[in-house]
């Protein structure tokens, strides 16, 4: 599967963290000869980090809105 197809599928599935980290994780994985499970794990970790960051931003936004009310 081509890179563009993979990135498109990640966007369709709303895996924005994986999409953002894809090139770096793949480049590092290939250079260091990581096994596929390690590469997938790194992509999943990037996705979790992105979702947590988005959740914190949303939580802060909600707290500011409650403070105005």
BELJOWO-V557204 format. One record per pair of residues at least 12 apart in sequence whose C-alpha atoms are under 6 Angstrom apart, sorted by the first residue. I is the first residue (numbers start at 0). J is the second residue. Records with the same first field share a line. If there is no record, write none. Layout:
I->J ; J
This chain:
6->18
16->45 ; 46 ; 49
17->42 ; 45 ; 46
